[in-house]
Amino acid sequence: MLTDVETGLSSAEPAFAVNPVTADLLDAWLRLLRLTDTPQDIATLAPLYEREILYRLVQGPQGAIVRQIARADSRLSQVRRAIAMIRDQFDQPIRSESLAEAAGMSPASFHRHFRTATAMSPLQYQKSLRLQEARRLIVAGRDVAAAGYAVGYESASQFSREYARLFGMAPSRDIKAQKPHFSGGDVRAA
């Protein structure tokens, strides 16, 4: 098992975890959400509720990971810089070496820490962002091929293959199946 001395996190730990929501955390979230009913209170109360939510998360079972994300010098924070770069340039080719440099790590260390943090390689992460955005564009009315090109694919067939691999069906079939779910609101990539 590889243990990162700096973060105290193990590469064998899951990249994602699910824990029960405590009553206190849920109460803080509900108070934050209820502020939409009183917009005049948002500027004053939202920062307080956000701070309480962060406190509850730090005190919870995943608190060590939350604290590491906040530390500017942690491996998770370094990976976060590379993730921001991928998000900003998801529709363009990005060299792995550039991501490692942005994270301030060697390429081998970067790949290991990126996979630990996201459960994906940087390329898989970028593909997922591209395909989520393409799905959003198609639902918004963009032609399938145009959506593929807009998110950085040079080949419509490659786009369709990768889309089907991620979503389980070809783009046109998926969108027809999804239309009833999307007809009433703004659709954003998760």
Protein Blocks (a to p, Z undefined) as FASTA:
>chain_A
ZZdfknopafkbcfbdcddddfklmmmmmmmmmmmmmmmlmmmmmmmmmmmmmmmmmmmm
klmmmmmmmpmkbmklmmmmmmmmmmmmmmpccdfklmmmmnopafklmmmmmmmmnopa
fklmmmmmmmmmmmmmmmnopafklmmmmnopabfklmmmmmmmmnopafklmmmmmmmm
mnopacddZZ
